[in-house]
Amino acid sequence: MKHEELYRHLKELAEKLGIRFYEKNFRISGLSVKSGLCRIEGTWHFYMDKHLKVREKTEVLAQALHDFPIDDVYIIPAVREYIDKNRP
């Protein structure tokens, strides 16, 4: 499976898990910011640096999703395998 397709499936999974997903330009902030999860008032948010390569985006997102309860969510086997392979 290509990384573009994998990335799309990972974003869909994040949404199924109730994670709000944002892809932002971190360069304009002037701060050293990395992609990742944060919890704001009880809601999970994932901020992705839009300048990362697609392969890097899939790795970062897969690592973040690994600790969420995904056993009861239908995931394409290749995506589940990718998440397991990219444990933090």
Secondary structure, 3 states (H helix, E strand, C coil): CCHHHHHHHHHHHHHHCCCEEEEECHHHHCCCCCCEEEEECCEEEEEEECCCCHHHHHHHHHHHHCCCCCCCCCCCHHHHHHHHHCCC
